[in-house]
Amino acid sequence: MSVSWSDLGAAFALYLVLEGIFPFVSPEGLKRRLLAMAQFENRSLRIYGLVSMLVGLGLLQFIHS
């Protein structure tokens, strides 16, 4: 599987667009969510991050198969 730099750049650009939607639409909601996340234990955040990465990898595998 070969990934070109333009594909990687497009994926990063899409990531930035998606990350910017929530703060643009609801800045107060984002602040509340970040404050709530600060209260989580590190283990919980790591598990959330791991699950998110695995789901993302699964979606990539599904899309490219």
A tleap script that builds the chain and sets N, CA, C and O, in Angstrom:
source leaprc.protein.ff14SB
mol = sequence {
  NMET SER VAL SER TRP SER ASP LEU GLY ALA
  ALA PHE ALA LEU TYR LEU VAL LEU GLU GLY
  ILE PHE PRO PHE VAL SER PRO GLU GLY LEU
  LYS ARG ARG LEU LEU ALA MET ALA GLN PHE
  GLU ASN ARG SER LEU ARG ILE TYR GLY LEU
  VAL SER MET LEU VAL GLY LEU GLY LEU LEU
  GLN PHE ILE HIE CSER
}
set mol.1.N position { 0.849 -1.173 0.000 }
set mol.1.CA position { 0.000 0.000 0.000 }
set mol.1.C position { 0.892 1.233 0.000 }
set mol.1.O position { 1.754 1.380 0.866 }
set mol.2.N position { 0.690 2.102 -0.953 }
set mol.2.CA position { 1.491 3.305 -1.073 }
set mol.2.C position { 0.622 4.534 -0.836 }
set mol.2.O position { -0.457 4.667 -1.413 }
set mol.3.N position { 1.102 5.423 0.014 }
set mol.3.CA position { 0.378 6.656 0.303 }
set mol.3.C position { 1.200 7.813 -0.233 }
set mol.3.O position { 2.378 7.950 0.098 }
set mol.4.N position { 0.588 8.637 -1.051 }
set mol.4.CA position { 1.308 9.783 -1.598 }
set mol.4.C position { 1.234 10.947 -0.613 }
set mol.4.O position { 0.371 10.985 0.264 }
set mol.5.N position { 2.148 11.886 -0.774 }
set mol.5.CA position { 2.163 13.066 0.089 }
set mol.5.C position { 0.894 13.878 -0.079 }
set mol.5.O position { 0.416 14.482 0.881 }
set mol.6.N position { 0.338 13.903 -1.290 }
set mol.6.CA position { -0.895 14.665 -1.494 }
set mol.6.C position { -2.066 14.021 -0.753 }
set mol.6.O position { -2.928 14.729 -0.233 }
set mol.7.N position { -2.108 12.680 -0.696 }
set mol.7.CA position { -3.146 12.000 0.086 }
set mol.7.C position { -2.997 12.305 1.574 }
set mol.7.O position { -3.982 12.557 2.268 }
set mol.8.N position { -1.766 12.281 2.047 }
set mol.8.CA position { -1.510 12.571 3.449 }
set mol.8.C position { -1.888 14.018 3.779 }
set mol.8.O position { -2.476 14.288 4.826 }
set mol.9.N position { -1.550 14.930 2.891 }
set mol.9.CA position { -1.913 16.337 3.085 }
set mol.9.C position { -3.413 16.534 3.077 }
set mol.9.O position { -3.942 17.305 3.877 }
set mol.10.N position { -4.112 15.841 2.173 }
set mol.10.CA position { -5.573 15.941 2.115 }
set mol.10.C position { -6.204 15.375 3.376 }
set mol.10.O position { -7.177 15.933 3.884 }
set mol.11.N position { -5.668 14.279 3.886 }
set mol.11.CA position { -6.190 13.688 5.115 }
set mol.11.C position { -5.982 14.634 6.298 }
set mol.11.O position { -6.868 14.778 7.140 }
set mol.12.N position { -4.833 15.266 6.363 }
set mol.12.CA position { -4.563 16.206 7.446 }
set mol.12.C position { -5.472 17.427 7.344 }
set mol.12.O position { -5.976 17.916 8.355 }
set mol.13.N position { -5.680 17.915 6.131 }
set mol.13.CA position { -6.579 19.055 5.935 }
set mol.13.C position { -8.002 18.707 6.373 }
set mol.13.O position { -8.664 19.516 7.023 }
set mol.14.N position { -8.470 17.519 6.024 }
set mol.14.CA position { -9.798 17.081 6.442 }
set mol.14.C position { -9.869 16.964 7.960 }
set mol.14.O position { -10.877 17.333 8.562 }
set mol.15.N position { -8.820 16.459 8.579 }
set mol.15.CA position { -8.753 16.375 10.044 }
set mol.15.C position { -8.920 17.765 10.662 }
set mol.15.O position { -9.673 17.929 11.621 }
set mol.16.N position { -8.222 18.765 10.118 }
set mol.16.CA position { -8.318 20.119 10.656 }
set mol.16.C position { -9.730 20.683 10.498 }
set mol.16.O position { -10.240 21.349 11.400 }
set mol.17.N position { -10.356 20.418 9.358 }
set mol.17.CA position { -11.736 20.874 9.147 }
set mol.17.C position { -12.655 20.239 10.181 }
set mol.17.O position { -13.449 20.937 10.810 }
set mol.18.N position { -12.558 18.926 10.365 }
set mol.18.CA position { -13.418 18.228 11.320 }
set mol.18.C position { -13.165 18.690 12.749 }
set mol.18.O position { -14.111 18.849 13.520 }
set mol.19.N position { -11.907 18.907 13.113 }
set mol.19.CA position { -11.581 19.373 14.456 }
set mol.19.C position { -12.096 20.788 14.697 }
set mol.19.O position { -12.382 21.150 15.839 }
set mol.20.N position { -12.216 21.577 13.665 }
set mol.20.CA position { -12.661 22.963 13.821 }
set mol.20.C position { -14.162 23.144 13.884 }
set mol.20.O position { -14.637 24.212 14.269 }
set mol.21.N position { -14.915 22.127 13.515 }
set mol.21.CA position { -16.381 22.270 13.478 }
set mol.21.C position { -16.953 22.533 14.870 }
set mol.21.O position { -17.720 23.479 15.047 }
set mol.22.N position { -16.596 21.715 15.860 }
set mol.22.CA position { -17.205 21.835 17.185 }
set mol.22.C position { -16.896 23.177 17.850 }
set mol.22.O position { -17.817 23.814 18.360 }
set mol.23.N position { -15.627 23.639 17.867 }
set mol.23.CA position { -15.380 24.944 18.486 }
set mol.23.C position { -16.064 26.086 17.734 }
set mol.23.O position { -16.440 27.084 18.349 }
set mol.24.N position { -16.230 25.960 16.437 }
set mol.24.CA position { -16.911 27.001 15.672 }
set mol.24.C position { -18.399 27.034 15.983 }
set mol.24.O position { -18.976 28.105 16.169 }
set mol.25.N position { -19.021 25.859 16.041 }
set mol.25.CA position { -20.461 25.775 16.260 }
set mol.25.C position { -20.831 26.042 17.718 }
set mol.25.O position { -21.821 26.721 17.992 }
set mol.26.N position { -20.044 25.513 18.654 }
set mol.26.CA position { -20.399 25.623 20.066 }
set mol.26.C position { -19.150 25.813 20.933 }
set mol.26.O position { -18.681 24.853 21.546 }
set mol.27.N position { -18.607 27.025 20.995 }
set mol.27.CA position { -17.409 27.238 21.806 }
set mol.27.C position { -17.645 26.959 23.295 }
set mol.27.O position { -16.763 26.427 23.969 }
set mol.28.N position { -18.815 27.311 23.808 }
set mol.28.CA position { -19.110 27.040 25.220 }
set mol.28.C position { -19.200 25.536 25.478 }
set mol.28.O position { -18.738 25.048 26.509 }
set mol.29.N position { -19.794 24.811 24.540 }
set mol.29.CA position { -19.866 23.355 24.669 }
set mol.29.C position { -18.484 22.733 24.679 }
set mol.29.O position { -18.223 21.794 25.432 }
set mol.30.N position { -17.594 23.258 23.842 }
set mol.30.CA position { -16.218 22.758 23.809 }
set mol.30.C position { -15.529 23.004 25.147 }
set mol.30.O position { -14.836 22.124 25.657 }
set mol.31.N position { -15.712 24.187 25.715 }
set mol.31.CA position { -15.101 24.491 27.008 }
set mol.31.C position { -15.609 23.531 28.084 }
set mol.31.O position { -14.824 23.018 28.882 }
set mol.32.N position { -16.913 23.292 28.107 }
set mol.32.CA position { -17.471 22.369 29.094 }
set mol.32.C position { -16.908 20.962 28.912 }
set mol.32.O position { -16.569 20.289 29.886 }
set mol.33.N position { -16.811 20.520 27.645 }
set mol.33.CA position { -16.294 19.177 27.366 }
set mol.33.C position { -14.829 19.049 27.787 }
set mol.33.O position { -14.437 18.031 28.357 }
set mol.34.N position { -14.024 20.068 27.513 }
set mol.34.CA position { -12.609 20.023 27.892 }
set mol.34.C position { -12.440 20.032 29.403 }
set mol.34.O position { -11.577 19.333 29.935 }
set mol.35.N position { -13.262 20.821 30.105 }
set mol.35.CA position { -13.202 20.818 31.564 }
set mol.35.C position { -13.595 19.456 32.128 }
set mol.35.O position { -13.000 18.983 33.096 }
set mol.36.N position { -14.592 18.832 31.522 }
set mol.36.CA position { -15.011 17.499 31.968 }
set mol.36.C position { -13.906 16.479 31.698 }
set mol.36.O position { -13.657 15.602 32.525 }
set mol.37.N position { -13.245 16.589 30.548 }
set mol.37.CA position { -12.163 15.651 30.221 }
set mol.37.C position { -10.985 15.794 31.177 }
set mol.37.O position { -10.293 14.817 31.466 }
set mol.38.N position { -10.755 17.019 31.671 }
set mol.38.CA position { -9.648 17.240 32.610 }
set mol.38.C position { -9.866 16.477 33.909 }
set mol.38.O position { -8.913 16.230 34.648 }
set mol.39.N position { -11.100 16.105 34.195 }
set mol.39.CA position { -11.415 15.375 35.421 }
set mol.39.C position { -11.232 13.861 35.266 }
set mol.39.O position { -11.203 13.142 36.264 }
set mol.40.N position { -11.108 13.374 34.040 }
set mol.40.CA position { -10.932 11.942 33.802 }
set mol.40.C position { -9.562 11.495 34.286 }
set mol.40.O position { -8.614 12.279 34.326 }
set mol.41.N position { -9.477 10.249 34.646 }
set mol.41.CA position { -8.181 9.666 34.985 }
set mol.41.C position { -7.389 9.436 33.696 }
set mol.41.O position { -7.967 9.252 32.624 }
set mol.42.N position { -6.068 9.448 33.817 }
set mol.42.CA position { -5.211 9.234 32.648 }
set mol.42.C position { -5.521 7.908 31.963 }
set mol.42.O position { -5.520 7.827 30.735 }
set mol.43.N position { -5.785 6.878 32.747 }
set mol.43.CA position { -6.083 5.553 32.182 }
set mol.43.C position { -7.323 5.615 31.299 }
set mol.43.O position { -7.343 5.021 30.220 }
set mol.44.N position { -8.352 6.324 31.739 }
set mol.44.CA position { -9.586 6.438 30.953 }
set mol.44.C position { -9.326 7.162 29.635 }
set mol.44.O position { -9.838 6.761 28.590 }
set mol.45.N position { -8.538 8.222 29.687 }
set mol.45.CA position { -8.221 8.957 28.462 }
set mol.45.C position { -7.397 8.104 27.501 }
set mol.45.O position { -7.604 8.154 26.288 }
set mol.46.N position { -6.468 7.324 28.041 }
set mol.46.CA position { -5.660 6.439 27.189 }
set mol.46.C position { -6.524 5.382 26.519 }
set mol.46.O position { -6.348 5.082 25.338 }
set mol.47.N position { -7.462 4.817 27.282 }
set mol.47.CA position { -8.357 3.804 26.713 }
set mol.47.C position { -9.209 4.434 25.608 }
set mol.47.O position { -9.381 3.842 24.542 }
set mol.48.N position { -9.738 5.625 25.860 }
set mol.48.CA position { -10.517 6.334 24.846 }
set mol.48.C position { -9.669 6.574 23.591 }
set mol.48.O position { -10.132 6.361 22.470 }
set mol.49.N position { -8.435 7.015 23.790 }
set mol.49.CA position { -7.548 7.256 22.646 }
set mol.49.C position { -7.242 5.984 21.881 }
set mol.49.O position { -7.224 5.989 20.650 }
set mol.50.N position { -7.001 4.892 22.597 }
set mol.50.CA position { -6.725 3.609 21.946 }
set mol.50.C position { -7.925 3.136 21.139 }
set mol.50.O position { -7.778 2.708 19.994 }
set mol.51.N position { -9.106 3.211 21.730 }
set mol.51.CA position { -10.317 2.786 21.015 }
set mol.51.C position { -10.523 3.645 19.779 }
set mol.51.O position { -10.873 3.131 18.717 }
set mol.52.N position { -10.309 4.950 19.911 }
set mol.52.CA position { -10.458 5.855 18.769 }
set mol.52.C position { -9.487 5.491 17.647 }
set mol.52.O position { -9.874 5.456 16.479 }
set mol.53.N position { -8.228 5.219 17.996 }
set mol.53.CA position { -7.242 4.840 16.979 }
set mol.53.C position { -7.612 3.524 16.314 }
set mol.53.O position { -7.494 3.395 15.096 }
set mol.54.N position { -8.057 2.548 17.093 }
set mol.54.CA position { -8.420 1.245 16.529 }
set mol.54.C position { -9.628 1.361 15.596 }
set mol.54.O position { -9.664 0.727 14.542 }
set mol.55.N position { -10.607 2.167 15.982 }
set mol.55.CA position { -11.775 2.384 15.107 }
set mol.55.C position { -11.323 3.063 13.819 }
set mol.55.O position { -11.767 2.690 12.734 }
set mol.56.N position { -10.450 4.049 13.929 }
set mol.56.CA position { -9.939 4.733 12.745 }
set mol.56.C position { -9.175 3.795 11.824 }
set mol.56.O position { -9.352 3.832 10.607 }
set mol.57.N position { -8.333 2.958 12.401 }
set mol.57.CA position { -7.598 1.985 11.596 }
set mol.57.C position { -8.542 0.987 10.930 }
set mol.57.O position { -8.349 0.611 9.773 }
set mol.58.N position { -9.563 0.563 11.671 }
set mol.58.CA position { -10.559 -0.343 11.101 }
set mol.58.C position { -11.304 0.290 9.931 }
set mol.58.O position { -11.543 -0.361 8.914 }
set mol.59.N position { -11.668 1.559 10.080 }
set mol.59.CA position { -12.343 2.257 8.977 }
set mol.59.C position { -11.429 2.384 7.764 }
set mol.59.O position { -11.867 2.188 6.631 }
set mol.60.N position { -10.151 2.714 8.001 }
set mol.60.CA position { -9.207 2.804 6.882 }
set mol.60.C position { -9.080 1.464 6.176 }
set mol.60.O position { -9.077 1.402 4.946 }
set mol.61.N position { -8.976 0.406 6.943 }
set mol.61.CA position { -8.864 -0.936 6.348 }
set mol.61.C position { -10.112 -1.264 5.528 }
set mol.61.O position { -10.014 -1.801 4.424 }
set mol.62.N position { -11.273 -0.940 6.069 }
set mol.62.CA position { -12.531 -1.191 5.371 }
set mol.62.C position { -12.630 -0.394 4.067 }
set mol.62.O position { -13.062 -0.915 3.040 }
set mol.63.N position { -12.226 0.867 4.126 }
set mol.63.CA position { -12.292 1.747 2.947 }
set mol.63.C position { -11.344 1.281 1.860 }
set mol.63.O position { -11.682 1.326 0.677 }
set mol.64.N position { -10.158 0.834 2.250 }
set mol.64.CA position { -9.140 0.457 1.258 }
set mol.64.C position { -9.231 -0.987 0.807 }
set mol.64.O position { -8.422 -1.420 -0.013 }
set mol.65.N position { -10.195 -1.749 1.317 }
set mol.65.CA position { -10.295 -3.149 0.876 }
set mol.65.C position { -11.362 -3.321 -0.182 }
set mol.65.O position { -11.580 -4.432 -0.665 }
savepdb mol mol.pdb
quit
